[in-house]
């Protein structure tokens, strides 16, 4: 959209990732993974939607804040959710699988979304990312409703 100083997006986003980690960890310890995954996913979705609509630096940086906040909350909460869903003796394998799939998803996402952006434009790209994030949130809510013990086991055991 021709926004000047757009590189600040990464500075603001990184700041919010660092800012989110301490309170996200405390919230996860007190209330369980879902209490962090839902607001993290919602913040990420809001960030993506704002990026899609950004027409000024201030909106773009606001989007970056929500994007960073969501990313900072989601990754550790998803890791904890996953580790609490497996037996203790499987946690090492589960952790390795999580990080391998994170790498596969990041790499393939760059290629696929890069093709989408190149062929259809960035606005379409962010629309698709928002749809995927919405589907993720629906999955997380369904998982919480139908299988709540996987998200709360860490709170009950402490």
PyMOL commands that set and color helices and strands:
alter all, ss='L'
color gray80, all
select helices_A, chain A and resi 8-31+34-53+57-84+88-120+122-146+149-157
alter helices_A, ss='H'
color red, helices_A
deselect
rebuild
show_as cartoon
